[in-house]
């Protein structure tokens, strides 16, 4: 007669499943923190390069127009390129603002009063989740279990995507090369909708 080892969780398989899920959530939470640390510097580089390329492109047009066109036509065309000069300078300033945190703090201060993160209203649309648990999901500092933090990190990732869409949309609409109004406005509207649902400031504290 062969005796099989006794498994204390044999009668409760959900315990093992829940433990495995929590272990996965712990690994995902560590990934999310590393992701935001990397993205702070990657976002700085992207915005800095976009600003430099915008100014270099403007300088190329400036030199070409001055050589090929008359003074009046050159002056008229140059006025149309002022938005690119402003946009390039702004993107460079924003890049250093992200690197040195002053822009991140300013955005948190300005955007925090806006009504957003409405996704949590959809999660608890009928009072299914008790207020105490809901507060732990909405505020990562109050979270107890890893899966509660995972939900918040997922919302923060979507918030980062919304901010990125808005930055790209503004650059895309101003530069217009190649220009597709549908694509530019799709990014703009999509970023606004995602920002309202997931929050414009949800991801920003992880950049500090």
C-alpha positions as CSV (number, residue, x, y, z in Angstrom):
1,X,0.0,0.0,0.0
2,X,1.4,3.4,-1.1
3,X,0.7,6.3,1.1
4,X,0.4,9.7,-0.6
5,X,1.7,12.8,1.2
6,X,-1.0,14.8,2.8
7,X,-1.7,18.2,1.2
8,X,-3.2,20.6,3.8
9,X,-4.6,22.8,1.0
10,X,-6.2,19.9,-0.8
11,X,-9.7,20.9,0.3
12,X,-9.1,24.5,-0.5
13,X,-7.5,24.9,-4.0
14,X,-8.4,28.6,-4.1
15,X,-5.8,29.3,-1.4
16,X,-3.0,28.2,-3.7
17,X,-4.5,30.1,-6.6
18,X,-4.8,33.3,-4.6
19,X,-1.2,32.9,-3.3
20,X,0.1,32.5,-6.9
21,X,-1.9,35.6,-8.0
22,X,-0.5,37.7,-5.1
23,X,3.0,36.6,-6.0
24,X,2.4,37.6,-9.6
25,X,1.1,41.0,-8.4
26,X,4.2,41.5,-6.3
27,X,6.4,40.9,-9.4
28,X,4.2,43.2,-11.5
29,X,4.4,46.0,-8.9
30,X,8.2,45.8,-8.9
31,X,8.1,46.0,-12.7
32,X,5.9,49.1,-12.6
33,X,8.2,51.0,-10.3
34,X,11.2,50.2,-12.5
35,X,9.2,51.2,-15.6
36,X,8.4,54.6,-14.2
37,X,12.0,55.2,-13.2
38,X,13.2,54.4,-16.7
39,X,10.4,56.4,-18.4
40,X,11.2,59.6,-16.5
41,X,14.6,59.7,-18.3
42,X,13.3,58.3,-21.5
43,X,10.5,60.9,-21.6
44,X,13.1,63.6,-20.9
45,X,15.2,62.4,-23.9
46,X,12.2,62.2,-26.2
47,X,10.9,65.7,-25.4
48,X,14.4,67.2,-25.6
49,X,15.1,65.6,-29.0
50,X,11.7,66.7,-30.3
51,X,12.4,70.2,-29.2
52,X,15.9,70.2,-30.8
53,X,14.6,68.7,-34.0
54,X,11.8,71.3,-34.2
55,X,14.3,74.1,-33.8
56,X,16.7,72.6,-36.3
57,X,13.9,72.2,-38.8
58,X,12.8,75.8,-38.2
59,X,16.4,77.0,-38.8
60,X,16.6,75.0,-42.1
61,X,13.4,76.7,-43.3
62,X,14.7,80.1,-42.1
63,X,18.0,79.8,-44.1
64,X,16.3,78.4,-47.2
65,X,13.6,81.1,-47.3
66,X,16.2,83.8,-46.8
67,X,18.3,82.5,-49.8
68,X,15.4,81.8,-52.2
69,X,12.6,84.3,-51.4
70,X,12.3,88.0,-51.3
71,X,12.5,89.9,-48.0
72,X,8.7,90.5,-47.8
73,X,7.8,86.9,-48.6
74,X,10.5,85.7,-46.2
75,X,9.0,87.9,-43.4
76,X,5.5,86.7,-44.1
77,X,6.5,83.0,-44.1
78,X,8.6,83.5,-41.0
79,X,5.6,84.7,-39.0
80,X,3.8,81.4,-39.8
81,X,6.7,79.5,-38.2
82,X,6.5,81.3,-34.9
83,X,4.4,78.4,-33.4
84,X,7.3,76.0,-34.2
85,X,9.8,78.2,-32.5
86,X,7.6,78.4,-29.4
87,X,6.8,74.7,-29.4
88,X,10.5,73.7,-29.7
89,X,11.5,76.0,-26.9
90,X,8.6,74.8,-24.7
91,X,9.4,71.1,-25.3
92,X,13.0,71.7,-24.2
93,X,11.9,73.5,-21.1
94,X,9.4,70.8,-20.3
95,X,12.1,68.1,-20.7
96,X,14.3,69.7,-18.1
97,X,11.3,70.3,-15.9
98,X,10.7,66.5,-15.9
99,X,14.3,65.8,-15.3
100,X,14.6,68.1,-12.3
101,X,11.0,67.5,-11.0
102,X,9.8,71.1,-11.0
103,X,7.4,70.5,-13.9
104,X,6.1,67.3,-12.3
105,X,5.4,69.1,-9.0
106,X,3.8,72.0,-10.9
107,X,1.5,69.6,-12.9
108,X,0.4,67.8,-9.7
109,X,-0.4,71.1,-8.1
110,X,-2.3,72.5,-11.1
111,X,-4.1,69.3,-12.3
112,X,-5.0,67.7,-8.9
113,X,-8.2,69.7,-8.4
114,X,-9.6,68.6,-11.8
115,X,-12.2,65.9,-11.7
116,X,-10.7,62.7,-13.0
117,X,-9.9,59.1,-12.2
118,X,-13.6,58.4,-13.0
119,X,-12.6,54.7,-13.7
120,X,-13.0,54.1,-10.0
121,X,-16.6,55.2,-10.2
122,X,-17.2,52.5,-12.8
123,X,-15.5,49.9,-10.7
124,X,-17.8,50.7,-7.8
125,X,-20.8,51.8,-9.9
126,X,-23.3,50.1,-7.6
127,X,-21.6,50.0,-4.2
128,X,-20.3,46.5,-4.9
129,X,-17.0,47.2,-3.2
130,X,-17.1,48.5,0.4
131,X,-15.7,52.0,1.0
132,X,-12.8,50.8,3.0
133,X,-11.5,48.5,0.3
134,X,-12.3,51.1,-2.4
135,X,-10.1,53.6,-0.5
136,X,-7.2,51.1,-0.5
137,X,-7.5,50.7,-4.3
138,X,-7.8,54.5,-5.0
139,X,-4.9,55.5,-2.7
140,X,-1.7,53.4,-3.1
141,X,-0.4,54.6,0.3
142,X,-3.4,53.0,2.0
143,X,-3.1,49.7,0.1
144,X,-2.6,46.5,2.1
145,X,-2.5,43.7,-0.4
146,X,-0.3,43.5,-3.5
147,X,-3.3,43.1,-5.9
148,X,-4.7,46.5,-4.6
149,X,-1.4,48.1,-5.6
150,X,-1.5,46.3,-8.9
151,X,-4.8,47.9,-9.8
152,X,-3.5,51.3,-9.0
153,X,-0.3,50.7,-11.0
154,X,-2.4,49.7,-14.0
155,X,-4.4,52.9,-13.8
156,X,-1.1,54.8,-13.5
157,X,0.2,53.2,-16.7
158,X,-3.0,54.2,-18.5
159,X,-2.5,57.8,-17.1
160,X,1.0,57.9,-18.5
161,X,-0.3,56.8,-21.8
162,X,-2.8,59.6,-21.8
163,X,-0.2,62.3,-21.1
164,X,2.1,60.8,-23.8
165,X,-0.8,60.9,-26.3
166,X,-1.5,64.6,-25.5
167,X,2.2,65.6,-25.9
168,X,2.5,63.7,-29.2
169,X,-0.9,65.2,-30.5
170,X,0.2,68.8,-29.8
171,X,3.5,68.3,-31.5
172,X,1.9,66.5,-34.4
173,X,-0.8,69.2,-35.0
174,X,1.8,72.0,-34.8
175,X,4.4,70.5,-37.1
176,X,2.0,68.9,-39.5
177,X,4.6,66.8,-41.3
178,X,3.2,64.5,-42.5
179,X,-0.1,66.0,-41.5
180,X,-3.2,63.9,-41.0
181,X,-5.9,65.9,-39.1
182,X,-7.7,62.7,-38.2
183,X,-4.7,61.1,-36.6
184,X,-3.7,64.3,-34.7
185,X,-7.2,64.9,-33.3
186,X,-7.7,61.2,-32.6
187,X,-4.6,61.3,-30.3
188,X,-5.8,64.5,-28.7
189,X,-9.3,63.3,-28.0
190,X,-8.1,59.9,-26.9
191,X,-5.6,61.5,-24.5
192,X,-8.2,63.7,-23.0
193,X,-10.7,60.8,-22.5
194,X,-8.1,58.5,-21.0
195,X,-6.9,61.4,-18.8
196,X,-10.4,62.0,-17.4
197,X,-11.0,58.3,-16.8
198,X,-7.6,57.3,-15.4
199,X,-6.3,60.7,-14.1
200,X,-3.8,63.2,-15.4
201,X,-1.8,63.1,-12.2
202,X,-2.0,59.4,-11.3
203,X,1.4,58.5,-12.7
204,X,3.2,61.8,-11.9
205,X,4.2,61.0,-8.3
206,X,6.2,58.0,-9.5
207,X,8.5,60.3,-11.5
208,X,9.6,62.1,-8.4
